[in-house]
Amino acid sequence: MIRLTDYIANLAQSPLAPWADLAPWALVTQAPAIVRHLLTELAVEDYAIHDEIAVHRTATVEPGALLKGPLIIGAECFIASGSLLRGGCWLDAQCIIGPGAELKTSFVFKGSKLAHFNFVGDSVLGHGINLEAGSIVANYRNERVDKEVLVRIYGQLQRTGCDKFGALLGDQCRIGANAVLAPGAVLAPASVIGRGQVFDAEASV
């Protein structure tokens, strides 16, 4: 059994607390509905809200960023020109989505950064995570006829029942430039994946 609270500190005090008992792949599967629910609880004095997109009034969204709802961008976030956020995303405070980065159907906790030219799909990213340039969190098993994503928990492969799930990255993980996380990555807090490496849970011993 995987517990989100073992990977993300203070999750129980966050807006996602009602869903803390879900497996991460179940959380991202429900992401659009969850983000829509959270939109109804936002204070209009704190957020500019339009067409299911909420941007905190202290956040910066550069011209040329493409935002698709449902979407919540938290306080003091920075969203660069040329970035794309879609599919139901929630960003906590002080997150950075750099130029050329794409975030799809994901939850990103405080202080995490996609530097530039990243793709992160169907994932849960804890606090203070940094993805260097060009690193990818893949979300789909394109190479197999059977598309179900498997995860490795305590050394054992486990079915998710999902054909799209990227990763659960614990707080303070570091992903090096041009690294690739294959679908189903579950990384403990403070894990480091080196530059150019491929991490595939299905291939791990």
Backbone hydrogen bonds in HBPLUS format (Angstrom, degrees):
<---DONOR---> <-ACCEPTOR-->    atom                        ^
c    i                          cat <-CA-CA->   ^        H-A-AA   ^      H-
h    n   atom  resd res      DA  || num        DHA   H-A  angle D-A-AA Bond
n    s   type  num  typ     dist DA aas  dist angle  dist       angle   num
A0006-ASP N   A0003-ARG O   2.97 MM   3  5.52 157.2  2.03 115.5 122.6     1
A0007-TYR N   A0004-LEU O   2.97 MM   3  5.41 156.2  2.02 113.3 121.0     2
A0008-ILE N   A0004-LEU O   2.96 MM   4  6.12 147.0  2.07 154.9 165.5     3
A0171-ASP N   A0007-TYR O   2.96 MM 164  6.30 157.5  2.01 174.2 166.9     4
A0013-GLN N   A0010-ASN O   2.98 MM   3  5.28 151.4  2.06 107.4 116.3     5
A0014-SER N   A0011-LEU O   3.02 MM   3  5.12 163.0  2.05 109.2 114.2     6
A0017-ALA N   A0014-SER O   3.07 MM   3  5.47 162.6  2.10 120.2 121.1     7
A0019-TRP N   A0016-LEU O   2.91 MM   3  5.59 154.9  1.97 124.6 132.3     8
A0020-ALA N   A0017-ALA O   3.08 MM   3  5.01 167.8  2.10 116.8 115.7     9
A0022-LEU N   A0019-TRP O   3.14 MM   3  5.65 167.1  2.15 117.9 121.8    10
A0026-ALA N   A0023-ALA O   2.98 MM   3  5.19 124.3  2.31 103.4 118.3    11
A0027-LEU N   A0023-ALA O   2.92 MM   4  6.24 152.3  2.00 155.1 164.1    12
A0028-VAL N   A0024-PRO O   3.06 MM   4  6.36 162.3  2.09 151.1 153.5    13
A0029-THR N   A0025-TRP O   3.10 MM   4  6.13 147.1  2.21 133.9 143.0    14
A0030-GLN N   A0026-ALA O   3.20 MM   4  6.39 144.2  2.34 141.0 148.7    15
A0030-GLN N   A0027-LEU O   3.19 MM   3  5.35 128.2  2.48  97.7 110.2    16
A0031-ALA N   A0028-VAL O   3.09 MM   3  4.68 160.9  2.13  98.3 103.6    17
A0034-ILE N   A0030-GLN O   2.92 MM   4  6.07 162.0  1.96 159.6 164.9    18
A0035-VAL N   A0031-ALA O   2.84 MM   4  5.96 171.6  1.84 167.0 167.9    19
A0036-ARG N   A0032-PRO O   2.99 MM   4  6.15 156.2  2.05 143.6 150.6    20
A0037-HIS N   A0033-ALA O   2.99 MM   4  6.24 152.4  2.07 143.1 150.4    21
A0038-LEU N   A0034-ILE O   2.91 MM   4  6.24 161.7  1.95 153.6 158.4    22
A0039-LEU N   A0035-VAL O   2.89 MM   4  6.11 144.4  2.02 146.7 156.4    23
A0040-THR N   A0037-HIS O   3.08 MM   3  5.50 134.4  2.30 106.2 117.3    24
A0041-GLU N   A0038-LEU O   3.01 MM   3  5.26 150.7  2.10 106.4 115.5    25
A0042-LEU N   A0039-LEU O   3.41 MM   3  5.54 168.0  2.43 106.4 109.9    26
A0046-ASP N   A0043-ALA O   2.92 MM   3  5.43 150.3  2.01 112.6 121.8    27
A0047-TYR N   A0043-ALA O   3.16 MM   4  6.41 141.0  2.32 149.2 160.6    28
A0057-ARG N   A0046-ASP O   2.89 MM  11  5.83 163.9  1.92 159.9 157.0    29
A0048-ALA N   A0055-VAL O   2.92 MM   7  5.31 170.3  1.93 147.2 146.2    30
A0055-VAL N   A0048-ALA O   2.94 MM   7  5.31 161.3  1.97 146.5 151.3    31
A0050-HIS N   A0053-ILE O   2.89 MM   3  5.30 158.6  1.94 145.8 151.7    32
A0053-ILE N   A0050-HIS O   2.95 MM   3  5.30 141.8  2.10 110.9 122.5    33
A0071-LEU N   A0052-GLU O   2.94 MM  19  6.41 146.6  2.05 158.7 165.9    34
A0054-ALA N   A0071-LEU O   2.88 MM  17  6.17 162.8  1.91 150.7 156.3    35
A0073-ILE N   A0054-ALA O   2.82 MM  19  6.13 156.6  1.88 157.3 165.4    36
A0056-HIS N   A0073-ILE O   2.91 MM  17  6.04 156.6  1.96 154.1 161.8    37
A0059-ALA N   A0056-HIS O   2.91 MM   3  5.28 161.6  1.94 114.9 121.1    38
A0060-THR N   A0077-CYS O   2.86 MM  17  6.16 165.4  1.88 153.7 157.5    39
A0079-ILE N   A0060-THR O   2.80 MM  19  6.15 160.2  1.84 160.9 167.6    40
A0062-GLU N   A0079-ILE O   2.90 MM  17  6.18 171.4  1.91 176.8 174.4    41
A0065-ALA N   A0062-GLU O   3.22 MM   3  6.01 154.9  2.29 142.1 141.7    42
A0082-GLY N   A0064-GLY O   3.17 MM  18  5.42 158.3  2.22  92.2  98.9    43
A0066-LEU N   A0083-SER O   2.89 MM  17  6.21 172.5  1.90 157.6 159.5    44
A0085-LEU N   A0066-LEU O   3.02 MM  19  6.44 160.5  2.06 166.6 172.4    45
A0068-LYS N   A0085-LEU O   2.93 MM  17  6.09 144.7  2.05 154.8 165.8    46
A0089-CYS N   A0070-PRO O   3.28 MM  19  6.82 142.2  2.43 146.5 151.4    47
A0072-ILE N   A0089-CYS O   3.10 MM  17  6.50 149.4  2.20 144.5 154.0    48
A0091-LEU N   A0072-ILE O   2.87 MM  19  6.03 155.8  1.93 151.5 159.6    49
A0074-GLY N   A0091-LEU O   2.99 MM  17  5.52 127.2  2.28 123.1 138.4    50
A0094-GLN N   A0075-ALA O   2.75 MM  19  6.19 157.6  1.80 160.1 167.8    51
A0078-PHE N   A0095-CYS O   2.87 MM  17  6.38 154.4  1.93 157.9 166.0    52
A0097-ILE N   A0078-PHE O   2.93 MM  19  6.36 161.6  1.96 163.8 169.4    53
A0080-ALA N   A0097-ILE O   2.87 MM  17  6.11 178.3  1.87 177.8 177.2    54
A0083-SER N   A0080-ALA O   3.24 MM   3  5.82 151.6  2.32 136.2 135.0    55
A0084-LEU N   A0101-ALA O   2.92 MM  17  6.40 153.9  1.99 155.5 161.7    56
A0103-LEU N   A0084-LEU O   2.86 MM  19  6.30 160.0  1.90 162.6 169.2    57
A0086-ARG N   A0103-LEU O   3.00 MM  17  6.47 157.4  2.05 160.0 167.3    58
A0105-THR N   A0086-ARG O   2.96 MM  19  6.45 155.5  2.02 149.2 154.6    59
A0090-TRP N   A0106-SER O   3.04 MM  16  6.54 153.4  2.11 154.4 160.9    60
A0108-VAL N   A0090-TRP O   2.89 MM  18  6.24 163.0  1.92 166.8 172.3    61
A0092-ASP N   A0108-VAL O   2.82 MM  16  6.09 162.5  1.85 167.2 173.3    62
A0111-GLY N   A0093-ALA O   3.02 MM  18  6.51 151.3  2.11 151.9 159.3    63
A0096-ILE N   A0112-SER O   3.02 MM  16  6.51 154.5  2.08 149.0 155.9    64
A0114-LEU N   A0096-ILE O   2.89 MM  18  6.11 162.8  1.91 155.7 160.2    65
A0098-GLY N   A0114-LEU O   2.80 MM  16  5.78 156.3  1.86 158.8 166.9    66
A0101-ALA N   A0098-GLY O   3.18 MM   3  5.60 156.7  2.23 133.9 132.9    67
A0117-PHE N   A0099-PRO O   3.08 MM  18  6.50 142.9  2.22 135.1 146.4    68
A0102-GLU N   A0118-ASN O   2.79 MM  16  6.10 155.0  1.85 145.3 153.1    69
A0120-VAL N   A0102-GLU O   2.98 MM  18  6.37 152.4  2.05 158.6 167.6    70
A0104-LYS N   A0120-VAL O   2.91 MM  16  6.27 160.3  1.95 165.4 168.4    71
A0122-ASP N   A0104-LYS O   2.79 MM  18  6.03 148.8  1.89 147.8 158.5    72
A0107-PHE N   A0123-SER O   3.05 MM  16  6.53 152.0  2.13 151.6 158.9    73
A0125-LEU N   A0107-PHE O   2.85 MM  18  6.19 171.1  1.86 167.8 170.3    74
A0109-PHE N   A0125-LEU O   2.92 MM  16  6.10 157.3  1.97 149.2 156.7    75
A0112-SER N   A0109-PHE O   3.36 MM   3  6.26 143.8  2.50 148.6 148.4    76
A0128-GLY N   A0110-LYS O   2.93 MM  18  6.33 160.6  1.97 149.1 155.3    77
A0113-LYS N   A0129-ILE O   2.74 MM  16  6.13 153.8  1.81 152.5 161.0    78
A0131-LEU N   A0113-LYS O   2.92 MM  18  6.13 157.6  1.97 156.8 164.3    79
A0115-ALA N   A0131-LEU O   3.02 MM  16  5.95 166.3  2.04 161.0 165.5    80
A0134-GLY N   A0116-HIS O   3.05 MM  18  6.51 156.1  2.11 156.9 163.9    81
A0137-VAL N   A0119-PHE O   2.72 MM  18  5.98 164.5  1.75 161.8 166.8    82
A0121-GLY N   A0137-VAL O   3.34 MM  16  6.26 152.6  2.42 149.5 155.2    83
A0166-GLY N   A0122-ASP O   2.84 MM  44  5.11 172.0  1.84 130.5 131.4    84
A0124-VAL N   A0167-ALA O   2.89 MM  43  6.30 158.8  1.93 158.3 165.4    85
A0169-LEU N   A0124-VAL O   2.93 MM  45  6.35 165.1  1.95 165.2 170.3    86
A0126-GLY N   A0169-LEU O   2.86 MM  43  5.87 150.3  1.95 154.8 164.6    87
A0172-GLN N   A0127-HIS O   2.70 MM  45  6.03 162.3  1.73 170.0 175.5    88
A0130-ASN N   A0173-CYS O   3.16 MM  43  6.65 157.8  2.22 155.2 161.3    89
A0175-ILE N   A0130-ASN O   2.95 MM  45  6.28 172.3  1.96 166.3 167.6    90
A0132-GLU N   A0175-ILE O   2.86 MM  43  6.11 176.1  1.86 173.0 171.6    91
A0135-SER N   A0132-GLU O   3.23 MM   3  5.99 164.3  2.25 141.3 141.6    92
A0178-ASN N   A0133-ALA O   3.05 MM  45  6.50 138.2  2.23 134.5 147.1    93
A0136-ILE N   A0179-ALA O   2.89 MM  43  6.34 156.2  1.95 154.3 161.6    94
A0181-LEU N   A0136-ILE O   2.89 MM  45  6.19 162.6  1.92 158.1 163.9    95
A0138-ALA N   A0181-LEU O   2.94 MM  43  6.02 146.7  2.05 159.4 168.7    96
A0165-PHE N   A0139-ASN O   3.16 MM  26  4.80 134.9  2.37 124.7 132.1    97
A0142-ASN N   A0140-TYR O   2.98 MM   2  5.69 130.8  2.22 107.1  92.4    98
A0144-ARG N   A0141-ARG O   3.33 MM   3  5.89 170.7  2.34 117.4 120.1    99
A0149-VAL N   A0162-CYS O   2.81 MM  13  5.95 167.1  1.83 170.8 170.4   100
A0151-VAL N   A0158-GLN O   2.95 MM   7  5.25 163.2  1.98 149.5 154.3   101
A0158-GLN N   A0151-VAL O   2.61 MM   7  5.25 149.4  1.70 157.4 168.0   102
A0153-ILE N   A0156-GLN O   2.83 MM   3  5.28 156.7  1.89 153.3 146.7   103
A0156-GLN N   A0153-ILE O   3.02 MM   3  5.28 167.6  2.03 115.1 118.4   104
A0184-GLY N   A0166-GLY O   2.82 MM  18  5.44 137.5  2.00 128.8 142.6   105
A0185-ALA N   A0166-GLY O   3.17 MM  19  6.55 140.0  2.34 159.9 153.1   106
A0168-LEU N   A0185-ALA O   2.86 MM  17  6.34 149.5  1.96 152.8 162.8   107
A0187-LEU N   A0168-LEU O   2.93 MM  19  6.32 163.3  1.95 168.3 173.9   108
A0170-GLY N   A0187-LEU O   2.94 MM  17  5.88 153.2  2.01 146.5 155.3   109
A0190-ALA N   A0171-ASP O   2.77 MM  19  6.18 143.6  1.90 149.6 161.9   110
A0174-ARG N   A0191-SER O   2.86 MM  17  6.33 156.0  1.92 157.8 165.8   111
A0193-ILE N   A0174-ARG O   2.87 MM  19  6.32 160.6  1.91 163.4 170.0   112
A0176-GLY N   A0193-ILE O   2.77 MM  17  5.85 157.4  1.82 155.3 163.2   113
A0179-ALA N   A0176-GLY O   3.15 MM   3  5.58 153.6  2.22 135.4 132.4   114
A0196-GLY N   A0177-ALA O   2.88 MM  19  6.24 137.8  2.06 144.8 158.2   115
A0180-VAL N   A0197-GLN O   2.88 MM  17  6.41 155.1  1.94 156.1 164.1   116
A0199-PHE N   A0180-VAL O   2.86 MM  19  6.28 164.0  1.89 165.0 170.4   117
A0182-ALA N   A0199-PHE O   2.82 MM  17  6.05 169.8  1.83 162.9 166.5   118
A0191-SER N   A0188-ALA O   3.17 MM   3  5.75 138.1  2.36 146.6 143.0   119
A0197-GLN N   A0194-GLY O   3.20 MM   3  5.57 164.3  2.23 130.2 130.0   120
A0203-ALA N   A0200-ASP O   2.98 MM   3  5.41 140.3  2.14 109.6 120.8   121
A0204-SER N   A0201-ALA O   3.24 MM   3  5.07 148.4  2.34  94.8 104.0   122
